[in-house]
Amino acid sequence: MDQLIALIAQLGNMLRPWAFDIATAMVVCLILVFSADVNRLLRRHLLGQSFVLRTFVFIIVNAFGYGLLIVKTTPWVARHIVAMPSHWMFLLIVAVFIFIGYWAQRNNQV
């Protein structure tokens, strides 16, 4: 068992230099998976509004909203990833991407 934990910790140490890139990938993947639901909700609430208003809201939410979310959330996620012990960091990264893939598959986004 100790050998398995040591192997997982070594894999976590190998990923540590790329924590910011991994955090960016996590945030972007989560946004991509959930953006369809957000856009559907916006479309429902803006039904019957003018084309200009719908387009403006779409641009604000998709370009600026998601962009701001990526820029502000990524450093926070990266800090928390780096603060973890290596073995837990590796397991968390794998689990998060498996969850994102599972969620995307369940919602027919793959």
C-alpha positions in Angstrom: 0.0 0.0 0.0 2.9 2.4 0.8 4.3 1.8 -2.7 1.0 2.7 -4.3 0.8 5.9 -2.2 4.4 6.7 -3.1 3.7 6.2 -6.8 0.6 8.4 -6.6 2.6 11.1 -4.7 5.4 10.9 -7.3 2.8 11.4 -10.1 1.4 14.4 -8.1 4.9 15.9 -7.9 5.2 15.5 -11.6 2.0 17.5 -12.1 2.8 20.3 -9.6 4.8 22.5 -12.0 1.7 22.6 -14.3 -0.8 23.4 -11.5 -1.9 26.7 -13.0 -2.4 25.1 -16.5 -4.4 22.2 -14.9 -6.5 24.7 -13.0 -7.2 26.6 -16.2 -8.2 23.4 -17.9 -10.5 22.5 -15.0 -12.2 25.9 -15.0 -12.6 26.1 -18.7 -14.0 22.5 -18.9 -16.5 23.2 -16.2 -17.6 26.4 -18.0 -17.9 24.6 -21.3 -20.0 21.8 -19.7 -22.4 24.2 -17.8 -22.5 27.0 -20.4 -25.2 25.3 -22.4 -27.5 25.3 -19.4 -26.7 28.9 -18.6 -27.4 29.9 -22.2 -30.6 28.0 -22.2 -31.7 29.7 -19.1 -30.8 33.1 -20.5 -32.7 32.3 -23.8 -35.8 31.4 -21.8 -35.7 34.6 -19.7 -35.0 36.8 -22.8 -37.7 35.3 -24.9 -39.7 38.1 -26.6 -37.0 40.7 -26.0 -35.5 42.6 -28.9 -32.7 41.1 -31.0 -30.3 43.9 -29.8 -30.9 43.2 -26.1 -30.5 39.4 -26.5 -27.3 39.9 -28.5 -25.9 42.3 -25.9 -26.7 39.9 -23.0 -25.2 37.0 -25.0 -22.0 38.9 -25.6 -21.7 40.2 -22.0 -22.3 36.7 -20.5 -20.2 34.7 -22.9 -17.3 37.0 -23.7 -16.9 39.0 -20.6 -18.7 36.8 -17.9 -17.0 33.6 -18.7 -13.7 35.3 -19.5 -13.8 37.1 -16.1 -14.7 33.8 -14.4 -11.7 32.1 -16.0 -9.3 34.9 -15.1 -10.5 35.3 -11.5 -11.1 31.6 -10.6 -8.0 30.0 -12.1 -5.5 31.4 -9.6 -7.7 30.5 -6.7 -8.1 26.9 -8.0 -4.3 26.7 -8.7 -3.5 27.9 -5.1 -5.7 25.2 -3.6 -4.3 22.5 -5.9 -0.7 23.4 -5.0 -1.5 23.6 -1.3 -2.6 19.9 -1.2 -0.3 17.0 -0.5 1.0 15.5 -3.8 -1.0 12.2 -3.5 -4.3 14.0 -2.8 -3.5 16.5 -5.6 -3.1 13.8 -8.2 -6.3 12.0 -7.0 -8.3 15.2 -7.0 -7.2 16.2 -10.5 -8.1 12.8 -11.9 -11.4 12.8 -10.1 -12.4 16.2 -11.3 -11.7 15.4 -14.9 -13.5 12.1 -14.6 -16.5 14.0 -13.1 -16.4 16.6 -15.9 -16.3 13.8 -18.5 -19.1 11.9 -16.8 -21.3 15.0 -16.6 -20.7 15.9 -20.2 -21.5 12.4 -21.3 -24.7 12.3 -19.3 -25.8 15.6 -20.8 -25.0 14.6 -24.3 -22.2 17.1 -24.7 -19.7 14.5 -25.9 
